[in-house]
């Protein structure tokens, strides 16, 4: 939702990263095609196409050579083992639970992306 996008973008920008946002999973795929990201913070609960489905499609595009590789980190309020496992199976590299905490977000991004 809009509030989550604003808060998440603000946190990431405060850490020194450039941020682009998407409205749903299809929009996320389109934006990744337009602007090659270094990392994607993927919400699981999105309209049109959820984060698991979007990740599967992005990884397929990468396998086909249509997108360069990049990191995908889940951002979800679902802290269950099932959600974590679904994220791993879809090809996500990391997993964060909401509410997002600056220290965890910084640590996850620092593992994969230079500022």
C-alpha positions, -999 to +999 in steps of 0.1 A: +000+000+000+010+036-004+020+041+033+043+011+033+059+022+000+065+057+014+079+044+047+101+018+031+114+042+004+122+067+031+141+042+052+161+030+022+169+065+010+180+075+045+205+047+043+219+063+011+204+043-016+184+054-047+149+041-046+123+033-072+089+020-062+062-002-078+025-004-072+021-042-077+040-073-089+035-066-126+046-030-121+077-043-103+086-065-132+081-037-157+103-013-136+130-039-133+130-042-171+132-003-174+158+004-147+182-024-138+182-026-100+210-037-077+184-050-053+147-054-049+128-052-016+098-073-025+065-071-006+048-104-005+012-091-003+006-070-035-023-067-058-024-081-093+007-103-088+021-111-053+057-110-044+063-147-048+049-147-083+068-116-092+100-131-080+095-163-099+089-143-131+119-121-125+142-151-119+129-167-151+137-135-170+172-136-156+176-173-166+165-163-201+191-135-202+165-108-204+175-093-171+208-090-153+210-108-119+201-088-088+192-095-052+156-099-041+148-095-004+114-102+010+096-076+031+065-091+048+044-090+078+041-128+075+068-141+099+058-178+095+081-206+085+058-213+055+063-177+042+101-179+047+102-212+029+080-199+000+104-169-003+134-192-005+118-215-031+108-186-053+145-175-055+146-147-029+180-140-013+169-125+020+139-121+043+128-092+064+097-089+085+076-058+090+077-034+106+110-029+089+138-020+113+166+002+102+194-020+116+181-051+099+174-033+066+209-018+067+225-052+073+205-070+046+213-043+020+249-040+030+253-078+024+244-073-013+247-037-024+273-010-020+260+025-012 
